[in-house]
Amino acid sequence: MVPGGAPVLDLACGSGRHTRLFAAAGHPVTAVDIDVSGLGDLAGNRGVQRVEADLEGSDPFSVLGPLHGRTFGGVVVTNYLHRPLLEGLVAAVAPGGVLIYETFAEGNERLGGRPTNPDFLLRHGELLALARGRLQVVAYEDVVVGDPQPAAIQRICAMRAEPLRTR
């Protein structure tokens, strides 16, 4: 779904599961997290840019410096929500690119897992509303999963249409 060889932004990359997947598939990857020590084995990989940044600072995109204003063929976020970043993430999807986002949603607080704070839980339909009018939704779910433990999640895969080409 991510265009071949297109750059990928893995935001809140954690230990780098998606960074490794996309790098192995030949994509240059920008991996961002407050702690990138879990990516130490990728330090010599020229296709992986590690960016250590506090995404929840007063102006998260200013913290990202050279990433501000860049676009990516793939923008990937999992198990992370900081609402001030949402608009910028949609803007970071290049024409023909894709946003892949999955995180916890309302209802998770009743299932005994974490997070339970509503600040870190997507409201029902929030990812759909984010994409509406700007990205084409390819797939969307707002579900309760049971494995590895019960959790309420939302996930979306949405593409930015390529600009029309004139002859």
Secondary structure, 3 states (H helix, E strand, C coil): CCCCCCCEEEECCCCCHHHHHHHHCCCCEEEEECCCHHHHHHCCCCCEEEEECCCCCCCHHHHCHHHCCCCEEEEEEECCCCHHHHHHHHHCEEEEEEEEEEEEECCHHHCCCCCCCHHHCECCCHHHHHHCCCCEEEEEEEEEECCCCCEEEEEEEEECCCCCCCC
